[in-house]
Amino acid sequence: MHDKELAVAELEAAKSLFHQKLKQSVDEKFTLESKLVLAKQDAVELAVQVEKLAEIAFQQATSHILQDAQLRVSAAETSAAEAAYQIEKQIRDATEGAIFSLVEQSKDAIEKALDVAEKAGDHATKAVSLYTDGVNPVDEVASVQSQYIKLQRVVSDLESQLLLTRSEIDRLQLELEHARAQANASEVRANNAEKALLEFQEVNKKKTLQQEEEIKSLMEQMKKDAAERKKAASKAFKAELQSIRAAIEAAKEAARSKDNAYQRRCEALQRSLRASEAASKMWRQRAEMAESLLLKERSLSEEDEDSIYVVNGGRLDLLTDDDSQKWKLLSDGPRREIPQWMARRIRTIRPKFPPRKVDVAEALTSKFSSLDLPKVDDVWSIAQEKLKEGDALIDHVIEKETIEKKRKSLERALQRKTIQWQRAPEQIKVEPGTGTGREIVIQGFNWESWRRQWYLELAPKAADLSKSGVTAVWLPPPTESVAPQGYMPSDLYNLNSAYGSEEELKHCIEEMHSQDLLALGDVVLNHRCAHKQSPNGVWNIFGGKLAWGPEAIVCDDPNFQGRGNPSSGDIFHAAPNIDHSQDFVRRDIKEWLNWLRNYIGFDGWRLDFVRGFSGTYVKEYIEASNPAFAIGEYWDSLGYEHGNLCYNQDAHRQRIVNWINATGGTSSAFDVTTKGILHSALHNEYWRLIDPQGKPTGVMGWWPSRAVTFLENHDTGSTQGHWPFPRDKLAQGYAYILTHPGTPVIFYDHFYDFGLRDIITELIEGRRRAGIHCRSSVKIYHANNEGYVAQIGEMLVMKLGHFDWNPSKENHLDGSWQKFVDKGSDYQLWLRQ
């Protein structure tokens, strides 16, 4: 409303000024004003801005043009007046000067003539006197004639001067006429300017009307768009509400099914209990019979001739009835193979059985005089066994497990929606390029993890990772692979890898989800290993569910005779490079990613070797699978000169930013630039951590929300060691990436094997307390050979190196600060009180 009032005031001032300058357009302006006021009343909030811009443009255009026209007219009038005044002044001065000089010359001539006349009279008098005195008058007459001749010369000179004066007067008259012509031309130009002004007014009027029509149409269009958006939002809200209702109904149905399953389970357990009691009674009878047989106290009677001795785990069973399901269940044992993680759990809760005897002879020659049977409660009863398929109880158990899985998935979905609605507005927006903006990722494996049952080893660590502040776990490649590490995949749908089985993977992901951790899958989309050879002997025929042929391989792969299109990136020479321009390839990959998301339980992706194909395909895959977080591995060499790292690494980080741009910002990327710079900067070259613009020198300085910072991974470190981070600088490195914007990644070996767990946990806690996220601001105060000082966000200040500094020494740092971590010359952290 305040902006609207200011706009109205500015409009009124502009109209009053326009009214003073152009009286002829008062009526049109009042009409425009009324229309604009009506438009303001009907327009939505966005129309105010459009109207304001239109008014400002109109005001500027009219004021500038009118001022220019008036200035031109006034300049023309001024120049004409000045020219006329100058000409008149010249004429007046010239005329006055000529007349004055003429009068003066005339006076001089008359005076001279009078003098000559007086002299002539004197001579005549003298002549008369001489004549009368007898003097000769001829000489006097000659002198008079000479004086007369001189007088004629003077008169002729005066006449010539008069002619010159007349010619000067004629010239001045011509100049006056020329000045009058210029004045007339100026008047004509002034008239033309007035006509142009009138024409401009007409054109301006037409443009104003046209702008009014355009504003009206724009407002109508905005009204229509607003109504359509409102309808779409209402429709989306209704659909969301229906989906929530459906989810609630499904949850209720699942609860009812769960209750029914539990009821059937109880009934089955009651039947099992009765069967167990009957089995216990039969055990006693058979035990007495077995004891008598072992002690040779009785022989087989006729009714026991068909009895059979069976030894099973130290228990001597006599199956008196082949049709008895109870005895078969007790004698046959588990009906299917039990996973090792489940077997370990069973061993922790089940009772110990008697010593195993190999055969009946060993049992008969036992030195014990009687058979020590286990108690009834210790018997591995039917309720603890895995039943045969087709049995009623096993059907109930399977049904219960299915319902329980559906219930948990619905609960997780509802919980995620509830959490998103309850979070603050700044945390609601979750996008694959940033996650929540506060993610802390750990790479949950190294290069040698495949040698152990890794899923079973990693799953119990979920609680510890969550407690330490980690929010996402990067899991190893899940698919079957030619190389045990998983980066040479073959059958994408076969998840029984060197790290464990598919069931163990799902169990590991469920453990992560139970601790509110995201599970990021390491997916290799650039290449795939073939299953068969072509008739030419080339390995380019794929198997499994995605049975592609050479048409799925790029044609410029020099080793595998692909028949697809040229590659959109770099070639990976160890395996066939997939052609992502093929529609069927992209369709199959999107289906596979959605299968990993919905069936296996992955929440996001780590994309391997993204240099091998265009980022536009990555954008399509991310939009199709909708991950919570996605990271691309764009790794190439930094700039070096004479073996030393160059200070300016803009070209390197620009290549990474270009790839992120190609994905439309839907994916983040590893900040390889920052890792390379830290290698040198932490060796007393902290000036490398600031660029000429005062920002961090990695991708973090240009696009922090898409920068995933790290120190080590399975390639650079572990047993490969292609580019290991200096071990004595690891604490400083984590102090840098865990206190700066971007999304930090922790390496498994550092956390659990290098003794840095407590240090990293402390830094994560500092990051949490300071509220640092992927978009936090960075203000660098010092970066030189002695150390590095920066403020991140509003709540944290950190120092690296032996630089003697604390917040009280910084004039531009306000507030009260309390030291949170003090590691001496390695690093120090302060939090704002």
FENJOGI-V564776 format. One record per backbone hydrogen bond with DSSP energy under -1.0 kcal/mol. CO is the residue of the C=O (numbers start at 1). NH is the residue of the N-H. E is the energy in kcal/mol with one decimal. If there is no record, write none. Layout:
# FENJOGI-V564776
CO_NH_E, CO_NH_E
This chain:
# FENJOGI-V564776
1_5_-2.6, 2_6_-2.5, 3_7_-2.4, 4_8_-2.3, 5_9_-2.4, 6_10_-2.5, 7_11_-2.2, 8_12_-2.4, 9_13_-2.3, 10_14_-2.3, 11_15_-2.2, 12_16_-2.4, 13_17_-2.2, 14_18_-2.4, 15_19_-2.2, 16_20_-1.9, 17_21_-1.8, 18_22_-2.6, 22_25_-1.0, 23_26_-1.2, 25_29_-2.1, 26_30_-2.5, 27_31_-2.2, 28_32_-2.7, 29_33_-2.9, 30_34_-2.5, 31_35_-2.3, 32_36_-2.9, 33_37_-2.6, 34_38_-2.3, 35_39_-2.6, 36_40_-2.5, 37_41_-1.9, 38_42_-1.5, 39_43_-2.2, 46_50_-1.4, 47_51_-2.8, 48_52_-2.5, 49_53_-2.3, 50_54_-2.4, 51_55_-2.8, 52_56_-2.6, 53_57_-2.5, 54_58_-2.6, 55_59_-3.0, 56_60_-2.6, 57_61_-2.6, 58_62_-2.7, 59_63_-2.5, 60_64_-2.4, 61_65_-2.3, 62_66_-2.9, 63_67_-2.5, 64_68_-2.2, 65_69_-2.6, 66_70_-3.0, 67_71_-2.5, 68_72_-2.2, 69_73_-2.5, 70_74_-3.0, 71_75_-2.4, 72_76_-2.4, 73_77_-2.9, 74_78_-2.8, 75_79_-2.6, 76_80_-2.5, 77_81_-2.8, 78_82_-2.8, 79_83_-2.5, 80_84_-2.8, 81_85_-2.9, 82_86_-2.7, 83_87_-2.6, 84_88_-3.1, 85_89_-2.6, 86_90_-2.6, 87_91_-3.1, 88_92_-3.1, 89_93_-3.0, 90_94_-3.2, 91_95_-3.4, 92_96_-3.0, 93_97_-2.6, 94_98_-2.8, 95_99_-3.1, 96_100_-2.7, 97_101_-2.7, 98_102_-2.7, 99_103_-3.1, 100_104_-2.5, 101_105_-2.7, 102_106_-2.9, 103_107_-3.2, 104_108_-2.7, 105_109_-2.9, 106_110_-3.2, 107_111_-3.2, 108_112_-2.9, 109_113_-3.2, 110_114_-3.5, 111_115_-3.0, 112_116_-2.9, 113_117_-3.3, 114_118_-3.5, 115_119_-3.1, 116_120_-3.1, 117_121_-3.1, 118_122_-2.9, 119_123_-2.8, 120_124_-3.1, 121_125_-3.1, 122_126_-3.2, 123_127_-3.2, 124_128_-3.0, 125_129_-3.0, 126_130_-3.2, 127_131_-4.8, 128_132_-3.6, 129_133_-1.8, 130_135_-5.6, 137_141_-2.2, 138_142_-2.0, 139_143_-2.1, 140_144_-2.3, 141_145_-2.3, 142_146_-2.2, 143_147_-2.0, 144_148_-2.3, 145_149_-2.4, 146_150_-2.1, 147_151_-2.3, 148_152_-2.3, 149_153_-2.2, 150_154_-2.4, 151_155_-2.4, 152_156_-2.6, 153_157_-2.5, 154_158_-2.4, 155_159_-2.3, 156_160_-2.4, 157_161_-2.5, 158_162_-2.3, 159_163_-2.3, 160_164_-2.5, 161_165_-2.6, 162_166_-2.5, 163_167_-2.6, 164_168_-2.4, 165_169_-2.4, 166_170_-2.6, 167_171_-2.6, 168_172_-2.6, 169_173_-2.2, 170_174_-2.4, 171_175_-2.4, 172_176_-2.3, 173_177_-2.6, 174_178_-2.6, 175_179_-2.7, 176_180_-2.6, 177_181_-2.4, 178_182_-2.5, 179_183_-2.7, 180_184_-2.5, 181_185_-2.8, 182_186_-2.9, 183_187_-2.5, 184_188_-2.5, 185_189_-2.8, 186_190_-2.7, 187_191_-2.5, 188_192_-2.9, 189_193_-2.9, 190_194_-2.4, 191_195_-2.6, 192_196_-3.0, 193_197_-2.6, 194_198_-2.5, 195_199_-2.8, 196_200_-3.0, 197_201_-2.5, 198_202_-2.2, 199_203_-2.9, 200_204_-3.7, 201_205_-2.4, 202_206_-2.4, 203_207_-3.1, 204_208_-2.7, 205_209_-2.5, 206_210_-2.8, 207_211_-3.1, 208_212_-2.4, 209_213_-2.4, 210_214_-2.6, 211_215_-3.1, 212_216_-2.8, 213_217_-2.9, 214_218_-3.0, 215_219_-2.9, 216_220_-2.7, 217_221_-2.7, 218_222_-2.8, 219_223_-2.8, 220_224_-2.6, 221_225_-3.1, 222_226_-3.2, 223_227_-2.6, 224_228_-2.9, 225_229_-3.3, 226_230_-2.6, 227_231_-2.6, 228_232_-3.2, 229_233_-3.2, 230_234_-2.7, 231_235_-3.0, 232_236_-3.1, 233_237_-2.8, 234_238_-2.7, 235_239_-2.7, 236_240_-2.9, 237_241_-3.0, 238_242_-2.8, 239_243_-2.6, 240_244_-2.5, 241_245_-2.8, 242_246_-3.0, 243_247_-2.7, 244_248_-2.9, 245_249_-3.1, 246_250_-3.0, 247_251_-2.7, 248_252_-2.9, 249_253_-3.2, 250_254_-3.0, 251_255_-2.6, 252_256_-2.9, 253_257_-3.1, 254_258_-2.8, 255_259_-2.9, 256_260_-2.8, 257_261_-3.1, 258_262_-3.1, 259_263_-2.6, 260_264_-3.0, 261_265_-2.8, 262_266_-2.9, 263_267_-2.5, 264_268_-2.8, 265_269_-3.0, 266_270_-2.6, 267_271_-2.6, 268_272_-3.0, 269_273_-3.0, 270_274_-2.5, 271_275_-2.9, 272_276_-2.8, 273_277_-2.7, 274_278_-2.6, 275_279_-2.8, 276_280_-2.9, 277_281_-2.4, 278_282_-2.6, 279_283_-2.8, 280_284_-2.3, 281_285_-2.0, 282_286_-3.3, 283_287_-3.4, 284_288_-2.6, 285_289_-2.2, 286_290_-3.3, 287_291_-3.1, 288_292_-2.3, 289_293_-2.1, 290_294_-2.9, 291_295_-2.3, 292_297_-2.8, 293_296_-1.2, 301_304_-1.0, 302_305_-1.0, 304_307_-1.7, 310_317_-3.1, 312_315_-1.2, 315_312_-2.4, 317_310_-1.4, 318_320_-1.3, 321_324_-1.3, 324_328_-1.5, 325_329_-2.4, 326_330_-2.0, 327_331_-2.4, 328_332_-3.1, 339_343_-2.5, 340_344_-2.4, 341_345_-1.3, 342_346_-2.4, 343_347_-2.6, 344_348_-1.2, 346_349_-1.0, 346_350_-2.6, 359_363_-1.4, 360_364_-2.6, 361_365_-2.2, 371_373_-1.1, 379_381_-1.9, 381_384_-1.1, 388_391_-1.6, 391_395_-1.8, 392_396_-1.9, 393_397_-2.3, 394_398_-2.6, 395_399_-2.5, 396_400_-2.5, 397_401_-2.6, 398_402_-2.5, 399_403_-2.6, 400_404_-2.6, 401_405_-2.3, 402_406_-2.3, 403_407_-2.7, 404_408_-2.5, 405_409_-2.4, 406_410_-2.5, 407_411_-2.7, 408_412_-2.7, 409_413_-2.4, 410_414_-2.8, 411_415_-2.6, 412_416_-2.6, 413_417_-2.2, 414_418_-2.7, 415_419_-2.8, 416_420_-2.5, 417_421_-2.2, 418_422_-2.2, 419_423_-1.6, 424_427_-2.0, 431_434_-1.4, 431_435_-3.4, 432_630_-2.3, 434_437_-1.7, 435_431_-1.5, 437_774_-2.5, 440_471_-2.5, 440_472_-1.7, 441_746_-2.7, 442_474_-2.8, 443_748_-1.0, 446_449_-1.2, 448_451_-1.6, 449_452_-1.7, 452_454_-2.2, 453_457_-1.5, 454_458_-2.7, 455_459_-2.1, 458_461_-1.6, 459_462_-1.8, 461_465_-2.4, 462_466_-2.5, 463_467_-2.3, 464_468_-1.6, 465_470_-2.0, 466_469_-1.1, 471_518_-2.5, 472_442_-1.9, 473_520_-3.0, 474_444_-2.2, 480_490_-2.2, 483_486_-1.9, 488_482_-2.8, 489_529_-3.7, 491_494_-1.3, 494_480_-2.1, 495_497_-1.1, 497_500_-1.2, 499_455_-1.9, 500_497_-1.9, 501_505_-2.1, 502_506_-2.5, 503_507_-2.4, 504_508_-2.2, 505_509_-2.5, 506_510_-2.4, 507_511_-1.8, 508_512_-1.9, 509_513_-2.6, 510_514_-2.2, 512_517_-2.5, 513_516_-1.9, 518_473_-3.2, 519_603_-3.1, 519_604_-1.4, 520_475_-2.8, 521_606_-2.7, 523_608_-2.1, 526_578_-2.5, 532_541_-1.8, 534_537_-2.7, 538_534_-3.1, 538_540_-1.5, 541_531_-2.3, 541_532_-2.7, 545_547_-1.2, 546_548_-1.7, 548_542_-2.2, 549_552_-2.0, 550_553_-1.9, 550_563_-2.5, 552_579_-2.7, 553_564_-2.4, 554_557_-1.1, 565_555_-1.1, 576_528_-1.8, 577_554_-2.2, 579_582_-1.2, 582_586_-2.0, 583_587_-2.4, 584_588_-2.3, 585_589_-2.5, 586_590_-2.3, 587_591_-2.1, 588_592_-2.3, 589_593_-2.6, 590_594_-2.1, 591_595_-1.9, 592_596_-2.4, 593_597_-2.0, 594_598_-2.9, 595_599_-2.3, 595_600_-1.4, 596_601_-1.5, 596_602_-2.0, 603_628_-3.3, 604_521_-2.8, 605_631_-2.1, 606_523_-1.8, 607_633_-2.0, 609_612_-1.4, 610_613_-1.1, 611_570_-2.5, 615_619_-2.1, 616_620_-1.6, 617_621_-2.4, 618_622_-2.6, 619_623_-2.5, 620_624_-1.6, 621_625_-2.2, 622_626_-2.5, 629_605_-1.9, 630_668_-2.2, 631_607_-3.6, 632_634_-1.0, 632_670_-2.0, 633_610_-1.4, 639_646_-2.4, 641_644_-1.7, 644_641_-3.1, 649_653_-2.2, 650_654_-2.0, 651_655_-1.5, 652_656_-1.3, 653_657_-2.4, 654_658_-2.5, 655_659_-1.7, 656_660_-2.1, 657_661_-2.6, 658_662_-2.1, 659_663_-1.3, 660_665_-2.2, 661_664_-1.8, 663_666_-1.2, 668_632_-2.0, 669_708_-2.5, 670_672_-2.0, 671_675_-1.5, 672_676_-2.4, 673_677_-2.3, 674_678_-2.4, 675_679_-1.4, 677_681_-3.0, 678_682_-1.8, 680_683_-1.6, 681_685_-2.0, 685_688_-2.0, 686_689_-2.0, 687_690_-1.1, 691_694_-2.6, 695_691_-2.9, 698_701_-1.6, 699_703_-3.1, 703_706_-1.5, 704_707_-1.2, 706_669_-2.4, 707_743_-2.5, 708_671_-3.0, 709_745_-1.9, 713_717_-2.5, 715_722_-2.0, 716_723_-1.6, 717_721_-3.0, 726_729_-1.7, 727_730_-1.2, 729_733_-2.5, 730_734_-2.7, 731_735_-2.1, 732_736_-1.7, 733_737_-2.4, 734_738_-2.3, 744_441_-2.2, 746_443_-3.1, 747_751_-1.9, 748_752_-2.6, 749_753_-2.1, 749_754_-1.6, 750_756_-1.5, 756_760_-2.8, 757_761_-2.6, 758_762_-2.1, 759_763_-2.0, 760_764_-2.5, 761_765_-2.1, 762_766_-2.0, 763_767_-2.3, 764_768_-2.3, 765_769_-2.6, 766_770_-2.1, 767_772_-2.0, 773_776_-1.5, 777_793_-2.4, 779_791_-2.8, 782_789_-2.5, 787_784_-2.4, 788_800_-2.7, 789_781_-2.0, 789_782_-1.6, 790_798_-2.5, 791_779_-2.6, 792_796_-1.1, 795_832_-2.2, 796_792_-2.3, 797_830_-2.8, 798_790_-2.0, 799_828_-1.9, 800_788_-2.1, 803_805_-1.1, 806_809_-2.1, 807_810_-1.4, 816_833_-3.1, 818_831_-3.0, 821_829_-2.7, 823_826_-1.8, 826_801_-1.3, 827_823_-2.6, 828_799_-2.3, 829_820_-3.0, 829_821_-1.4, 830_797_-2.3, 831_818_-3.0
